[in-house]
Amino acid sequence: MGDCKKFIAEFPVNSAEFFTAITYATTELYISMHVIDLEDNTAFPIKTNEFIDKFMKCGNSPQESLTNVMVNLACPESVETIRNFTILSTLPQRLKNTNVISEIFHGKIHGWSKAIFVRVGDEKPLRRVLFLVENVNAQMTKLEQEKELLEQNRKQQNMINALMNGYASVVSVDFVTEKVEIFRISDRIKSALSSTKELPPFKPLVEKLINTVVQEDDRDGLRKVADESYIKEYLPVGSSLSKIFHNEIGQYVEMKVVRTGEETTLFGFTDKNNEITEINDKIYRDSLTQVMNRKYFDDKLSSRNSQAVVMADIDFFKDVNDNYGHQCGDAALAAVAAILSSSVRNLDRVVRYGGDEFLISFKGISHEVLKNRLEQMRARAEKIKLEDYPNVKLTMSFGGTFGDGTVSDMLSFADKALYVSKKKRNCVTLVPFEEQD
């Protein structure tokens, strides 16, 4: 028996170096290893990688960082299980009668994996634990992973190239770091960011752009689509969606959102040139005022859905014609129409309904915004100066209804509101639309 012990060696001279080598050899079994100090609330990495390190760094505590790592490492069906397993506050109880606990989960990258907590030392209460993630049954070899990564990069580059060909602005965002990378930027967006020396993180950047270059009525809808939680819930990796909105001068703009990875998304923006063709059709345009005519209303607009319909006319217009002539009246109509047209968005419609009477149809507008916009039109009409008729002073009366219905159904309510305004002149009257049974 004494001879059997001859193979037992003494400690190496440099035992620290020796045990360091053993530790690193052991780590080959694991995806990651961290020593977590429950008292000092710190996490010391023995082994990590770029993916895990990214999520560890974005947390404000070991618990938050650990949760970030595991929920992003695990497949959706394993997230709840692994989230509960990695709750640090319950570890003293769970390790009370054992030194090791583990949980099998299905990972996105490494297939079936195991999360392990190991007690470090005999301190009571429990202070330190070793947290390990082990690859139990990898679904992809390293070569396959590299091929998959190359394919993902190729697909992402194709997406970028496609957007670059059709969009005036293209940016990429990493939701973990909130870092934004600009591939292409239009003069309009560049101008909106002119006061920003360095590119802000994604959320503040989105808010600045929305408040600067998006019309008020479209802002909430755009915020929703650009939100990280919305994208992750409704947009699978590799898919895309588009959102049409209106910029600050009323032009159509398309935002395309392409989810390129679990945490990365591309955004493309471009002006839309395919405006409704009938707008340019001469048969639907009033030759004097250059707004849409009554035929357009009858053929196209009357059956469309709207959220507000407004009737407006020039106060004492007959006196203008009688006292200054029809040429003065024509100049007044053209000036008024120009104000109305420049005060609405591209999705709204201005129609010369007849004589000096104009109809305006609004899409997706609130009562408060409608009221403010009409008051602005009324105030601008008061300031009209006709070059050849300096003594002519114009005012306008507005009557409108707000709700949800077809333009033809809402028209009678707007007419009644205009009738009320005409009793006072130079004012705005609004009434709610009540659909008839």
C-alpha positions in Angstrom: 0.0 0.0 0.0 2.9 2.3 0.8 4.2 2.1 -2.8 0.8 3.1 -4.1 1.2 6.6 -2.8 4.3 7.4 -4.8 2.3 9.0 -7.6 0.9 11.7 -5.3 2.9 14.8 -6.1 3.8 17.8 -3.9 2.4 21.2 -4.6 4.1 22.9 -7.6 6.6 25.6 -6.7 4.4 28.4 -8.1 1.0 27.1 -6.8 -0.8 30.4 -7.7 0.1 30.0 -11.3 -0.7 26.3 -11.2 -4.2 26.9 -9.9 -4.8 29.7 -12.3 -4.0 27.4 -15.1 -6.4 24.8 -13.6 -9.1 27.4 -13.3 -8.8 28.5 -16.9 -8.8 24.8 -18.1 -12.0 24.3 -16.1 -13.7 27.2 -17.8 -13.6 25.4 -21.1 -16.6 23.5 -19.8 -18.6 26.7 -19.3 -19.9 29.5 -21.4 -19.4 32.0 -18.5 -18.3 32.1 -14.9 -18.9 34.9 -12.4 -18.2 35.1 -8.6 -21.1 37.1 -7.1 -20.6 38.7 -3.7 -24.1 39.0 -2.1 -22.8 41.3 0.7 -20.8 43.7 -1.4 -23.3 43.5 -4.3 -20.5 42.9 -6.9 -19.9 40.4 -9.7 -16.4 39.4 -10.7 -16.0 37.8 -14.2 -13.8 34.7 -14.4 -14.9 33.9 -17.9 -17.3 35.9 -20.2 -17.8 36.8 -23.9 -18.9 39.8 -25.9 -22.6 38.9 -25.8 -22.7 38.2 -22.1 -20.5 41.2 -21.3 -22.7 43.5 -23.2 -25.7 42.6 -21.0 -23.7 42.5 -17.7 -22.6 46.1 -18.3 -26.0 47.5 -18.9 -27.3 46.6 -15.5 -27.1 48.8 -12.3 -26.7 45.8 -10.0 -25.6 42.1 -10.1 -29.2 41.1 -10.0 -30.2 43.4 -12.9 -27.2 42.4 -14.9 -27.7 38.7 -14.3 -31.4 38.9 -15.3 -30.4 40.9 -18.5 -27.9 38.1 -19.4 -30.2 35.2 -18.9 -33.4 36.5 -20.4 -31.5 37.4 -23.5 -29.5 34.2 -23.6 -32.6 32.0 -23.1 -35.3 31.1 -25.7 -38.7 32.6 -25.0 -40.1 29.3 -23.5 -37.3 29.2 -20.9 -37.2 32.9 -19.9 -39.6 32.7 -17.0 -37.9 29.6 -15.5 -34.4 31.0 -15.8 -35.5 34.4 -14.5 -36.9 32.8 -11.3 -33.8 30.6 -10.9 -31.4 33.6 -11.0 -33.1 35.6 -8.2 -30.2 36.3 -5.9 -32.3 37.2 -2.8 -33.6 33.6 -2.5 -30.2 32.0 -2.8 -29.4 31.7 1.0 -32.6 29.7 1.4 -32.1 27.6 -1.7 -28.5 26.8 -0.8 -29.2 26.2 2.9 -28.9 22.4 2.8 -26.8 22.0 -0.4 -23.7 23.5 -2.0 -24.9 23.4 -5.6 -28.2 24.1 -7.4 -28.8 24.1 -11.2 -31.5 24.6 -13.8 -31.6 23.3 -17.4 -32.8 25.8 -20.0 -33.0 26.2 -23.8 -30.6 28.8 -25.1 -30.9 30.9 -28.2 -27.2 30.4 -29.1 -25.9 27.3 -27.4 -29.0 25.0 -27.4 -29.7 23.1 -24.1 -27.7 24.8 -21.4 -27.4 24.6 -17.6 -27.3 27.5 -15.1 -25.5 26.7 -11.9 -25.0 28.3 -8.5 -22.2 27.0 -6.3 -21.6 28.0 -2.7 -18.1 29.5 -2.2 -16.7 28.9 1.3 -18.6 28.1 4.5 -19.5 31.7 5.5 -22.8 32.1 7.3 -24.9 33.9 6.2 -24.1 33.0 2.6 -21.9 35.6 1.1 -20.3 34.4 -2.2 -21.5 32.1 -4.9 -20.0 31.0 -8.2 -22.5 31.4 -11.1 -21.8 29.3 -14.2 -23.5 28.7 -17.5 -22.7 25.3 -19.0 -23.3 24.2 -22.6 -25.0 20.8 -22.2 -25.9 19.9 -25.7 -24.9 22.5 -28.3 -27.1 22.7 -31.4 -24.4 24.3 -33.5 -20.7 23.7 -33.9 -18.3 26.6 -34.0 -18.2 26.4 -37.7 -21.9 26.4 -38.0 -22.1 29.4 -35.6 -19.6 31.3 -37.8 -21.6 30.4 -40.9 -24.8 31.6 -39.2 -23.1 34.8 -38.1 -21.8 35.4 -41.7 -25.3 34.8 -43.0 -26.9 37.2 -40.5 -24.3 39.8 -41.4 -25.0 39.3 -45.1 -28.8 39.6 -44.6 -28.3 42.7 -42.5 -26.0 44.3 -45.1 -28.6 43.5 -47.8 -31.2 45.2 -45.7 -29.0 48.2 -45.3 -28.3 48.3 -49.0 -32.0 48.1 -49.8 -32.8 50.9 -47.5 -29.9 53.0 -48.8 -31.2 52.7 -52.3 -34.7 53.9 -51.5 -34.5 56.0 -48.3 -33.1 59.5 -47.7 -32.1 58.7 -44.1 -31.0 55.3 -42.7 -30.0 54.7 -39.1 -29.3 51.7 -36.9 -29.9 51.4 -33.2 -28.7 48.9 -30.6 -31.4 48.8 -27.9 -29.0 47.6 -25.2 -26.5 50.5 -25.5 -29.0 52.9 -27.2 -26.2 53.7 -29.6 -27.3 55.1 -32.9 -25.3 54.7 -36.1 -26.1 56.9 -39.1 -25.6 55.4 -42.6 -27.3 58.2 -44.4 -29.0 61.4 -43.3 -31.2 63.9 -45.2 -30.7 67.6 -45.0 -34.1 68.0 -43.2 -33.0 65.7 -40.3 -29.5 67.1 -40.3 -31.0 70.5 -39.9 -33.2 69.3 -37.0 -30.0 68.0 -35.3 -27.9 71.0 -36.0 -28.0 72.1 -32.3 -26.7 68.7 -31.2 -22.9 68.4 -31.0 -22.9 64.7 -30.4 -25.6 62.2 -31.4 -27.8 61.5 -28.3 -29.0 58.0 -27.3 -31.9 56.5 -29.2 -34.8 57.5 -27.0 -33.9 61.2 -26.6 -33.0 61.3 -30.3 -36.4 59.9 -31.4 -38.2 62.4 -29.1 -36.2 65.4 -30.5 -36.9 64.4 -34.1 -40.6 63.7 -33.5 -41.1 67.1 -31.8 -39.1 68.8 -34.6 -40.0 67.3 -37.9 -43.4 65.5 -37.4 -46.8 67.1 -37.4 -48.5 67.1 -34.0 -51.3 64.8 -35.0 -48.9 62.0 -36.1 -46.5 62.1 -33.2 -48.1 59.6 -30.8 -48.5 57.0 -33.5 -44.8 57.4 -34.5 -43.7 57.1 -30.9 -45.5 53.8 -30.5 -44.0 52.2 -33.6 -40.5 53.4 -32.7 -40.7 52.1 -29.2 -38.4 49.2 -28.3 -41.1 47.1 -26.5 -43.5 47.5 -29.4 -40.8 46.4 -31.9 -39.8 43.4 -29.9 -43.4 42.3 -29.4 -44.8 42.7 -32.9 -41.7 42.5 -35.2 -39.8 39.2 -35.4 -36.2 39.3 -36.3 -35.8 39.7 -40.1 -39.2 41.3 -40.7 -40.2 44.9 -41.2 -43.1 47.3 -41.1 -43.8 50.7 -42.6 -45.5 53.8 -41.1 -46.7 56.8 -43.1 -46.7 60.2 -41.3 -46.5 63.9 -42.2 -43.6 66.1 -41.6 -43.8 69.6 -40.2 -44.8 71.1 -43.6 -47.4 68.5 -44.3 -45.5 66.2 -46.7 -46.0 62.5 -46.6 -43.0 60.6 -45.2 -42.6 56.9 -44.8 -40.7 55.3 -41.9 -39.6 51.7 -42.5 -38.5 49.7 -39.4 -36.4 46.6 -40.1 -35.5 44.4 -37.1 -32.1 43.0 -38.0 -31.4 41.2 -34.7 -32.5 40.5 -31.2 -31.3 43.9 -30.1 -30.7 45.8 -33.3 -33.1 47.6 -35.6 -32.8 49.7 -38.8 -34.9 52.8 -39.4 -35.3 54.3 -42.9 -37.0 57.5 -43.8 -38.1 58.9 -47.2 -40.4 61.4 -48.7 -43.4 59.9 -50.5 -43.8 61.2 -54.1 -46.8 59.0 -55.0 -49.4 61.5 -53.8 -53.0 60.9 -54.8 -53.1 61.4 -58.5 -56.5 63.0 -58.7 -55.1 66.0 -56.8 -53.2 66.9 -60.0 -56.1 66.1 -62.3 -57.4 69.3 -63.9 -61.0 68.1 -63.8 -61.0 68.2 -60.1 -59.2 71.5 -59.5 -60.9 74.9 -59.3 -59.0 77.1 -61.9 -59.4 80.4 -59.9 -58.5 79.3 -56.4 -56.4 76.1 -57.2 -58.1 74.1 -54.5 -60.4 71.1 -55.3 -63.8 71.9 -56.9 -67.4 70.8 -56.3 -67.0 67.9 -58.8 -64.2 66.5 -56.7 -66.4 66.7 -53.6 -69.3 64.9 -55.4 -67.2 62.2 -57.1 -64.5 61.5 -54.5 -64.7 63.2 -51.1 -68.4 63.1 -50.0 -68.3 59.3 -49.3 -64.9 59.3 -47.5 -64.5 59.0 -43.7 -63.4 62.1 -41.8 -62.8 63.2 -38.3 -63.8 66.8 -38.9 -65.7 68.8 -41.6 -65.6 72.6 -41.7 -67.6 75.1 -43.8 -66.2 78.6 -44.2 -67.0 81.7 -46.2 -66.0 85.3 -46.6 -68.0 87.8 -44.5 -70.0 90.3 -46.6 -68.6 88.9 -49.8 -71.5 90.3 -51.8 -70.6 93.8 -50.7 -67.0 93.3 -51.9 -68.3 92.3 -55.4 -70.9 95.1 -55.5 -68.5 97.9 -54.2 -65.2 96.9 -55.8 -66.2 94.6 -58.7 -65.8 90.9 -59.5 -62.1 91.1 -60.2 -61.6 92.2 -56.6 -63.9 89.4 -55.5 -61.8 86.9 -57.5 -58.6 88.3 -55.8 -60.2 87.9 -52.4 -61.2 84.2 -53.2 -57.7 83.4 -54.4 -56.1 85.0 -51.3 -58.5 83.2 -48.9 -58.0 79.8 -50.7 -54.2 80.2 -50.4 -54.5 80.6 -46.6 -56.7 77.6 -46.2 -54.5 75.4 -48.4 -51.3 76.4 -46.5 -53.0 75.7 -43.2 -53.8 72.1 -43.7 -51.9 68.8 -44.1 -51.6 66.8 -47.3 -54.1 64.2 -46.0 -56.7 67.0 -45.5 -58.8 68.4 -48.3 -59.9 72.0 -49.2 -62.8 72.3 -51.6 -64.4 75.4 -53.2 -67.9 74.3 -52.4 -69.6 77.1 -54.2 -69.3 80.9 -54.6 -67.3 82.1 -51.6 -68.0 79.0 -49.6 -65.2 76.5 -48.8 -65.3 73.0 -47.3 -62.4 71.5 -45.4 -62.2 67.8 -44.5 -59.7 66.7 -41.8 -58.4 63.3 -41.1 -57.2 62.2 -37.7 -57.5 65.5 -35.8 -58.5 66.2 -32.2 -61.0 68.8 -31.2 -58.4 71.0 -29.5 -56.0 71.0 -32.6 -58.9 71.6 -34.9 -60.1 74.6 -32.9 -56.6 76.1 -32.8 -56.0 75.6 -36.5 -59.3 77.3 -37.5 -58.6 80.2 -35.2 -55.2 80.6 -36.9 -56.9 80.6 -40.3 -59.4 83.2 -39.1 -56.7 85.4 -37.8 -54.6 85.1 -41.0 -57.7 86.0 -43.1 -58.0 89.3 -41.1 -54.5 90.2 -42.2 -55.1 89.8 -46.0 -54.0 92.8 -48.1 -55.2 92.8 -51.7 -52.5 94.6 -53.7 -54.8 96.5 -56.1 -57.5 97.1 -53.4 -55.9 98.5 -50.3 -59.2 99.6 -48.8 -60.7 96.1 -48.8 -60.7 94.4 -45.3 -61.7 90.8 -45.2 -62.8 88.5 -42.4 -64.1 84.9 -42.5 -66.6 82.8 -40.5 -66.0 79.1 -39.8 -68.5 76.4 -38.7 -67.4 72.8 -38.2 -68.2 69.5 -36.7 -65.8 66.9 -35.1 -66.3 63.2 -34.6 -66.1 60.2 -37.0 -68.3 59.8 -40.1 -68.5 60.3 -43.8 -68.0 63.8 -45.1 -71.6 63.9 -46.5 -73.1 62.9 -43.2 -71.1 65.5 -41.3 -71.8 68.3 -43.7 -75.2 69.3 -42.3 -73.7 69.7 -38.8 -70.9 71.9 -40.2 -73.6 74.0 -42.1 -75.5 74.6 -38.9 -72.4 75.6 -37.1 -71.5 78.1 -39.9 -75.0 79.5 -39.6 -74.3 80.3 -35.9 -71.0 81.9 -36.8 -72.6 84.1 -39.5 -74.8 85.7 -36.9 -71.6 87.2 -35.2 -69.1 87.1 -38.2 -65.4 86.7 -38.0 -65.6 83.7 -35.5 -65.3 79.9 -35.2 -68.1 77.6 -34.1 -67.7 73.9 -33.5 -70.2 71.2 -32.6 -69.9 67.5 -32.1 -71.0 65.1 -34.8 -73.7 62.8 -33.7 -74.4 59.9 -36.2 -78.1 59.5 -36.9 -79.6 56.1 -36.3 
